[in-house]
Amino acid sequence: MTALVLGAGAGGGFPQWNCNCPVCALAWAGDPRVVPRGQAGIAVSADGENWLLCNASPDLRSQILATKALHPKSGSRHSPIKAVLLTGAEIDQTAGLLTLRERQDVAVYGTPATLAALADNPMFGALHPDSVRRRALSVGETVSALPGLSMEIFTVPGKMPLYLEGENPEIGESAVNVGVELTARDARLLYIPGAAGVTDAMRERMRGADVILFDGTLFTDDEMIALRVGEKTGMRMGHMPIDGPDGSLAALSDLTARRIFIHINNTNPVLIAGSSARQRVEKAGFEIAHDGMEIVL
C-alpha cells in the first residue's frame, strides 16, 4: 500500500489567504523554516494504478497537478482516481468533488448523513449520477474499494459541519465524523483528520495499525484565541489539541505505530522547523505531514 499526502493543512491551508499570525507571517516572508501546505487529503493505492482519495479539498485540482500518480495515463479521457471516501461533510472535505464533474467514472463513499448533506446542496448536482456514483457506508462495514484495498469506517468524536452546527453544537460520536481504516494485504493505515477525543474503541483499533495519520489541528486548545485570530477553542471546533494532559501527544504516547500529524492549522507552531513545539512532537516520536509526503507499507 502507498499513501500520498495531497495536503497536510487544515481548512484554509497554510498560509491562510487572509492571515498574518506569527506562523503565517513567516510563510509570507519566505522563511525557509516553514513550507506551505494545502488543505488536508490523502490518496491511497494497493497497486499504484488505481487510487482512492480520502476527502476532496478545495485544493484538489492543484493537488492532482502536483501528483504524477494521479495524472491521466491513456486515451483521450482517463484518471487513476477511481473512488473518494468522505470522512465528513465539511467544506474542506467535499468542495473538491466539484473538480471531478467532467463525467469521469468515480465512486463517492460516505455515511448516509454525509451523502445527505451533499444531496441537500444543489451545486453537487453537477456531479452526474451516471458517472459519479454515491455509495452509502455503514460504520463497521468493510468494503473492497479498489483492487487489493479494503476500507472500514469508524466513529470518531467530533461535531456537525460548520455550516450545519448551530449555536451550541454537540461534540461526540456520530455518523457525521468518521475515521477510516485502510487495509492492503497485511498493511493497515488509519486516517483520522478530525478528532475531539480518543475512545477506547479507537485506541484498540490503533494498536493494530502500522501507520496513523491523526488530527494535528492545534498545538494548544486556546491557540487561536491567544493569537486573536479566532474566538473558539480547538475542542469547540471538534479538534483535540496536541499538547496538554488531554492532548493527542499524551493519548497516543504508548502506541507503536508510525504516528503522523495531519490537518495542521495555519496557527500551529509545529509548522516551524526547529520550533520548541516541533521539537517536542518529534522527541515524542511523532512526525509532521507535508504535501507530497509518501508513505509506503
Secondary structure, 3 states (H helix, E strand, C coil): CEEEEEECECCCCECCCCCCCHHHHHHHCCCCCCCCECECEEEEECCCCCEEEECCCCCHHHHHHCCHHHCCCCCCCCCCEEEEECCCCCHHHHHHHHHHCCCCCEEEEECHHHHHHHHCCHHHHHCCCCCEEEEECCCCCEEEEECCEEEEEEECCECCCHHHCCCCCCCECCCCCEEEEEEECCEEEEEECCCCCCCHHHHHHHHCCCEEEEECCCCCCCHHHHCCCCCCCCHHHCCCCCCCCCCHHHHCCCCCCEEEEECECCCCHHHCCCCHHHHHHHHCCEEECCCCCEEEC
